[in-house]
Amino acid sequence: MLTEHRHQPVDETPVPAVDTHLEILLRMVEAQPAARMAICLTTRGGVVAGHLVAAQTWAERWEETVRQADEQRQTEVIAHLPQMIQSTQRHGEASENGLHPFLHLVDVTFMSVPGPLTSPVWRGRVSDVCGWSLGTV
C-alpha cells in the first residue's frame, strides 16, 4: 500500500560551517591590535601564507601601501584617504552574529604560483578558507 507524503518546502540556503578555531584566532588578533600570527591558508584559489592581523592593523598597512603606489602624484583623493577609511571601517568587522566575515594578512606570499609572488596586504572571506595551519612554510 502506497501512502502519499506531502512535501513541505525546505529551506536549502547553504549555511557555511563556522571554523571555531579560526574564529578564536581572529578574536585573539582583534583583541590585541599589535599581535601578528604566522598562518598558511588554503583557499579555492590556492595557498596563501602571511601574518594574521587585526582589521585596523591591516587597514593602516593598506593605507600605507596605497600611498606608496601613488607616491608620484599625491592626489587630492589620497589626501582624504584616512578620513575615507575611518568612515567606512567597522571596528573588527564582526558581523551581526558576532563572527568575522573577513580575515586580514600582511607580508603575504602566494604559494600556488611559480616563483615568489608577494604582497604587502591580503584580505579574504573566512568562508573561502578550506583549511589552515599555523606557522610559515
C-alpha positions as CSV (number, residue, x, y, z in Angstrom):
1,M,0.0,0.0,0.0
2,L,1.4,3.4,-1.0
3,T,0.9,6.4,1.1
4,E,1.1,9.9,-0.2
5,H,3.5,12.2,1.5
6,R,3.1,15.9,1.3
7,H,6.4,17.6,1.0
8,Q,6.9,20.7,2.9
9,P,9.2,23.4,1.3
10,V,12.7,23.0,2.7
11,D,15.0,26.0,3.1
12,E,18.0,24.9,1.1
13,T,20.0,28.1,1.7
14,P,23.6,26.9,2.3
15,V,24.9,27.8,5.7
16,P,28.7,27.9,5.8
17,A,30.2,25.9,8.6
18,V,31.9,28.0,11.2
19,D,35.5,27.1,11.9
20,T,35.5,27.9,15.6
21,H,39.3,27.6,15.9
22,L,39.9,30.1,13.1
23,E,37.3,32.4,14.7
24,I,39.2,32.2,18.0
25,L,42.4,33.2,16.3
26,L,40.6,36.2,14.6
27,R,39.3,37.3,18.0
28,M,42.7,37.0,19.6
29,V,44.4,39.3,17.0
30,E,41.4,41.7,17.2
31,A,41.8,41.9,21.0
32,Q,45.5,42.8,20.7
33,P,46.0,45.1,17.6
34,A,49.8,44.8,17.8
35,A,49.6,41.0,17.5
36,R,50.7,39.1,14.4
37,M,50.3,35.4,13.9
38,A,52.0,33.4,11.1
39,I,49.5,31.4,9.2
40,C,49.0,29.5,5.9
41,L,45.6,29.4,4.4
42,T,44.2,27.0,1.7
43,T,41.6,28.7,-0.4
44,R,39.8,27.8,-3.7
45,G,42.4,30.0,-5.4
46,G,45.5,28.4,-3.8
47,V,47.7,28.6,-0.7
48,V,48.3,32.0,0.9
49,A,50.9,32.5,3.7
50,G,51.3,35.5,5.8
51,H,50.7,37.1,9.2
52,L,47.1,37.3,10.5
53,V,46.5,40.8,11.9
54,A,43.6,42.9,13.3
55,A,41.4,44.7,10.8
56,Q,42.6,48.1,12.0
57,T,46.3,47.0,11.6
58,W,45.6,45.7,8.1
59,A,43.8,49.0,7.2
60,E,46.8,51.0,8.3
61,R,49.1,48.9,6.3
62,W,46.7,49.0,3.3
63,E,46.6,52.8,3.5
64,E,50.4,53.0,3.6
65,T,50.6,50.7,0.5
66,V,48.1,52.8,-1.4
67,R,50.0,56.0,-0.5
68,Q,53.3,54.4,-1.8
69,A,51.6,53.3,-5.0
70,D,50.5,56.9,-5.6
71,E,53.8,58.5,-4.3
72,Q,54.4,60.3,-7.6
73,R,51.1,62.1,-7.8
74,Q,49.8,62.6,-4.2
75,T,46.3,63.4,-5.5
76,E,43.5,65.0,-3.5
77,V,41.8,61.7,-3.2
78,I,44.9,60.2,-1.5
79,A,44.9,63.3,0.9
80,H,41.4,62.3,2.1
81,L,42.2,58.6,2.3
82,P,42.5,58.4,6.2
83,Q,39.0,60.0,6.6
84,M,37.5,57.7,4.0
85,I,38.9,54.6,5.7
86,Q,37.7,55.7,9.2
87,S,34.2,56.4,7.8
88,T,33.9,53.0,6.1
89,Q,35.6,50.7,8.5
90,R,33.8,48.9,11.3
91,H,35.9,48.0,14.3
92,G,36.9,44.4,14.0
93,E,34.4,43.9,11.2
94,A,32.4,41.4,13.2
95,S,29.0,40.7,11.6
96,E,25.7,40.9,13.3
97,N,26.1,37.3,14.5
98,G,29.5,38.2,16.1
99,L,31.6,36.2,13.6
100,H,34.2,37.7,11.4
101,P,33.3,37.7,7.6
102,F,36.9,38.6,6.5
103,L,40.4,37.9,7.7
104,H,43.4,40.1,7.1
105,L,47.0,39.1,6.3
106,V,50.2,41.2,5.9
107,D,53.5,40.3,4.4
108,V,51.9,37.7,2.1
109,T,53.3,35.0,-0.1
110,F,51.2,33.3,-2.7
111,M,52.4,29.7,-2.7
112,S,50.4,28.2,-5.6
113,V,52.1,30.1,-8.3
114,P,55.6,29.6,-9.8
115,G,58.2,31.8,-8.3
116,P,57.9,34.1,-5.3
117,L,54.8,36.2,-5.6
118,T,54.3,38.5,-2.6
119,S,52.0,41.3,-1.5
120,P,52.1,43.7,1.5
121,V,48.4,43.0,2.3
122,W,45.7,40.4,1.6
123,R,42.0,40.3,2.6
124,G,39.8,37.3,2.1
125,R,36.5,35.9,3.2
126,V,36.6,33.5,6.1
127,S,34.0,31.3,4.3
128,D,36.5,30.8,1.4
129,V,39.1,29.2,3.6
130,C,39.2,25.5,3.1
131,G,42.0,24.8,5.6
132,W,44.8,26.5,7.5
133,S,47.9,25.8,9.6
134,L,49.8,28.0,12.0
135,G,53.4,28.9,11.1
136,T,55.2,29.6,7.8
137,V,56.2,27.4,5.0
